[in-house]
């Protein structure tokens, strides 16, 4: 689902959209990894759940 910036609820807070640059930027800065690592983690895990991606990227360090 596309990210609707006008809706202020918890719908997207636990997801990282691979098509939204600002979400990738925030996530990469938070974990100290590259943008490519974030998009690669989304592809490798098949998930865009924030916790799954954090766990995957921390194991890969």
Backbone torsions as a table, in degrees:
resi	resn	phi	psi	omega
1	UNK	NA	141.9	178.6
2	UNK	-69.3	151.3	-179.5
3	UNK	-82.1	117.9	178.8
4	UNK	-100.1	105.8	-174.4
5	UNK	-72.0	-10.8	180.0
6	UNK	-85.3	-17.8	179.4
7	UNK	-88.8	125.7	-177.3
8	UNK	-109.0	74.6	176.6
9	UNK	-138.5	-174.3	-175.0
10	UNK	-86.9	10.7	-173.9
11	UNK	-55.1	-45.4	-173.7
12	UNK	-107.6	2.6	-173.9
13	UNK	-69.2	-23.6	-180.0
14	UNK	-102.9	15.3	178.5
15	UNK	-124.4	153.0	174.2
16	UNK	-119.4	113.8	-179.1
17	UNK	-81.1	121.8	179.2
18	UNK	-71.2	-13.7	-179.9
19	UNK	-97.5	-2.8	179.4
20	UNK	-107.8	109.6	-175.9
21	UNK	-59.9	-37.4	-177.9
22	UNK	-67.7	-29.9	176.9
23	UNK	-72.1	-41.3	176.9
24	UNK	-64.2	-43.0	179.5
25	UNK	-59.6	-47.5	-179.7
26	UNK	-62.1	-45.1	-176.2
27	UNK	-67.0	-41.0	179.9
28	UNK	-67.4	-38.4	177.3
29	UNK	-67.3	-38.3	-179.7
30	UNK	-62.7	-40.8	-176.4
31	UNK	-98.1	-8.9	179.7
32	UNK	71.2	39.3	178.6
33	UNK	-123.4	176.0	179.5
34	UNK	-86.4	164.7	176.1
35	UNK	-61.8	-37.6	179.6
36	UNK	-64.3	-35.6	178.4
37	UNK	-66.0	-38.8	179.4
38	UNK	-66.7	-48.8	-179.9
39	UNK	-66.5	-34.8	175.9
40	UNK	-65.0	-37.7	178.4
41	UNK	-66.9	-38.0	177.4
42	UNK	-62.4	-44.1	179.2
43	UNK	-68.5	-42.3	-175.8
44	UNK	-67.8	-39.6	-178.0
45	UNK	-86.5	-21.7	-176.9
46	UNK	71.5	19.3	-176.8
47	UNK	-136.4	152.0	172.5
48	UNK	-116.8	17.9	176.7
49	UNK	-71.5	129.0	-174.8
50	UNK	-57.3	-43.6	-178.1
51	UNK	-67.6	-39.9	178.4
52	UNK	-63.4	-43.8	-179.4
53	UNK	-67.3	-41.3	177.6
54	UNK	-59.6	-46.1	-179.8
55	UNK	-62.0	-45.7	-179.4
56	UNK	-60.9	-46.4	-177.1
57	UNK	-70.4	-33.7	178.0
58	UNK	-69.0	-34.8	177.2
59	UNK	-69.3	-30.4	-176.2
60	UNK	-81.1	-8.8	-178.5
61	UNK	-67.6	NA	NA
